[in-house]
Amino acid sequence: MNDPLLSRHSRDSHAAALAAATSEVGRYLDDRATPRSAATPDELAHRTSAVDLDRPLGDLTSALEEVRAIYLDHAVGYHHPRYLAHLNCPVAIPALAAETLTASVNTAVETWDQGTSACLIEQRLIEWVADLIGFDSPTGTAPDGVFTTGGSASNLQALFTARENRLGRAGDRCSRLPRLRIVTGEHAHLSVVKAARLLGLAPDAVIALPGDGDRMDPVTLERTLASLAESGTEVAAVVAVAGTTDHGAIDPLRAIGEVCSRHDVWLHVDAAYGGGLLVSPTHRVLLDGIGAADSVTVDFHKTFFLPVAASALLLRDGAGFRHSAVHADYLNPADDPGHAGGATAVKPTGGGPAVDKSLQTTRRFDALKLWMTLRVLGADGIGRLLDASIDSALRIANCIEQDPELELVRRPQLSTVLFRPHPRVDVPPEPCSRDAAGSGPCPTGAELADRLVRPVRDALFAEGHSLVAATVVDGRPCLKLTVLDPNLTDVDVGLVLADVRAAAGRLAAGLRSTTTEVFT
Ligand SMILES: *Cc1c(COP(=O)(O)O)cnc(C)c1O
C-alpha cells in the first residue's frame, strides 16, 4: 500500500479497504448455510500455523483472501438461526456503522483534551442507563458510571470499589483484608471468584449460598449475613445476578436489597445478561428492585445486541470512582482546574476526566455504538429484540415439553432453555447387571440421558449444522440453548431439535451396541 496510515491523502484507500472488507462480510453471510463449517480444530490449527508471518502478502486483497480461508469460512456464525449455544448475539447494523467511525477516528475516551465530545457522549449514556436503573435514594453524589470491556471487567471494578468502601471504614486495612468475604448465589459468574483473587482476598473469600432453585434465597442470605456479623466477619459485597449466565435465572432483587440494607452491606447486581430488560417494553418488571443496588454491571454486547466489546459499570454513589483515580502530571493532574471543579474550556460539565473512573487508560469509544443504535432503534426498539428472544425461548420450551424424546429441565426465566435428550431405546436384555464401579452397561432412562449430553453436544459441534451448549443442572448434565435471536422461526427450532434427537438416537444406539458386545 502506498500510504498505509489514514489521513486525508489516503481516504480513497480507506474507502476501498472498507468496501472490500464489507464485501467479504457479505460473502460470509451468503455462504453461511450452517452456523459452523465442519473443519476440525486440528485442521484449522494447521492452516493458521502454515501462514508465514515473516513474508507479508503486500496487498489487502491477498490478505483478505487469506483471512477468508483461515477465519471467515470457519467463523462460528452467531447470527445464524441454528446457533443457540452461548451468550453471543447477532449485532445491530447501526452499531456496525458506529464501529467504523470508532475505529477510523480512533478517539481515546480518556481526558477532555483527547476526546471532549466522545467523553460527553459516553457520559450522556451513563446518565441514561443510571436513569433506567433508577437508583434508590442516591447517597452522597449522583450516580455515575464508566464503559468497560465486559461484564468481567465491570464486576472486578465493582468489587474493587466495594472492597475499598468497606476497608475505608475504621480499622486496620491489612489485618481485615484477608478476612473480608463476598457473598453470592451458587450460580454467580466465574468473574466474581477471579475478582476476589485479584483483589487479594483469601482463597475461600467467596461464599456461594445454596439457592432456592436457581435463585438466591433471601432467607438464607439474611441468616448468613447475621451469622457472619455475629462472628465479626466483614462482608465486602453481596453479588446478586439478574440473569445467571448458565440458567438465565434472576435473583429476587427487591428482597435481597432489603436484606443488604438491613445489614449495611454493599449490593452489586450483575446484570450482564439481564441488563437488556432495562429497555424491555414488557419484561422490565423482572428487574424489580434493581434500584437498591450500590453497583450494577450491564453488558451491551449481550442483550443490547451490540458487537463486542461494550459493557458498563454503574455506581449509585458516583464518588466511589475516586478509588480508581490516580493522577499523572502529563494526563490528569490533581490540581488541574478541569478536574477539581473549576471551569475550563476542556471541562464542559461536572466531573473529572474519564480516565479517573476507568481501570484502563487508553480506552476505545465503545459508547458510540450504543448511541447510534439507540438513536436509530430507540430504547423500545432494542428492548423488543430481547422480548422476541424471550418469546422464542418460551416457544422452544413448549416444543420440548411436548416432545416424548426430550425432557425440559427448567422453564426459561430469561432466554435460556435447559433440556435433555431421551431417545426411545429397547428394554435392555436381561440380566443387565452393572460393573463394580456402578458405571456399567445398559444405560436407560435418566442414566442414558446423562451419558448422552456431552457426546450429543460434541457431535453437533463437529457437524456444524446446529450448535448447542452443555452444562450441569442439579448435578446432572443437560443441554442448553441460549436464545438471542429475535427472528428465530419454528422451522429453525424444529431443525435444531431434530438434529439433537437424531444425534441422541444414533449415539444411544452406539451405546447399546457396545453394551451388547460386553454381554455376549
Ligand atoms: C457474560 C457474563 C459475565 C461476563 O461478561 P463478559 O462480558 O463475558 O466479561 C458476567 N456476569 C454474567 C451474569 C454474565 O452473563
The ligand as an SDF file (V2000), in Angstrom:
LIG
                    3D

 15 15  0  0  0  0  0  0  0  0999 V2000
  -21.4220  -12.7980   30.4630 C   0  0  0  0  0  0  0  0  0  0  0  0
  -21.4890  -12.5560   31.9130 C   0  0  0  0  0  0  0  0  0  0  0  0
  -20.4130  -12.0160   32.6090 C   0  0  0  0  0  0  0  0  0  0  0  0
  -19.0800  -11.7870   31.9520 C   0  0  0  0  0  0  0  0  0  0  0  0
  -19.1740  -10.8060   30.9910 O   0  0  0  0  0  0  0  0  0  0  0  0
  -18.0640  -10.6980   29.8460 P   0  0  0  0  0  0  0  0  0  0  0  0
  -18.6000   -9.5790   29.0310 O   0  0  0  0  0  0  0  0  0  0  0  0
  -18.0590  -12.0140   29.1480 O   0  0  0  0  0  0  0  0  0  0  0  0
  -16.7760  -10.4030   30.5140 O   0  0  0  0  0  0  0  0  0  0  0  0
  -20.5620  -11.7360   33.9460 C   0  0  0  0  0  0  0  0  0  0  0  0
  -21.7210  -11.9960   34.5770 N   0  0  0  0  0  0  0  0  0  0  0  0
  -22.7770  -12.5310   33.9470 C   0  0  0  0  0  0  0  0  0  0  0  0
  -24.0310  -12.8020   34.7100 C   0  0  0  0  0  0  0  0  0  0  0  0
  -22.6990  -12.8360   32.5860 C   0  0  0  0  0  0  0  0  0  0  0  0
  -23.7330  -13.3960   31.9630 O   0  0  0  0  0  0  0  0  0  0  0  0
  1  2  1  0
  2  3  1  0
  2 14  2  0
  3  4  1  0
  3 10  2  0
  4  5  1  0
  5  6  1  0
  6  7  2  0
  6  8  1  0
  6  9  1  0
 10 11  1  0
 11 12  2  0
 12 13  1  0
 12 14  1  0
 14 15  1  0
M  END
$$$$
